[in-house]
Amino acid sequence: MVGSVDVAAALALLLGALPVIVTLRHPSRLADRVHAVSYVLLLVTVTMTTVLAALR
């Protein structure tokens, strides 16, 4: 820990994000409808996970 920052966690997040950053550097060729549907599915997944975690 450096101050209130967990350096190992910060490095893990950075290393996990680098491939995504490189991949998304190029413009997306997916249709807007695909993006919209995936976003809604992601929101539903996160909501369900949060509710299930709260009930546990």
N, C-alpha and C positions, 0 to 999 in steps of 0.2 A: 504494500500500500504506500502510495505517495500522497500524503494529505488524505483526501477522502476518495481518491481514485485507485481502484484495483487495477494495477498495471497488467497483470496476467489476463484479466477479463477484457480489458481494452484491447490488448494485442489479439486475443482470440476473436473478438468482434471485427477487428480490422482485417485479419487474415481471412475470415469467413466472407467479408464483404468485397474483397478485391476481385474475385472471379465474377461476381455480379456486376461490379462497376465496369470491368473490361467487356463483359457480354453486352451490357446496356449502352455502351459507348456508341454503338451503331444504331441508327434509327430503326425503330420497330416496324415490322412489316405486317403485324397482326391488325385485324380489323377492329374498329372501335367496339363493335358488339362483343367480340371475344374479350376485350379488356373489361368491358362493363360486367359481363357475366362472371369473369374470374374474380373481380373485385367484390361482387355480391357474395359469391361462394366463400371468399376469404373472410368477409365480415360475419357470415353465418357460422363458419368454423370457429372463429375467435370467440364469438358470443356463446356458442355451445360449450366450448372449452372452459370459459370463465364461469358459466353457470354450473357446470359439473364440478369444477374445482371448489366453488363456494358451497355446494351441497355436501361435499365430502367431509 
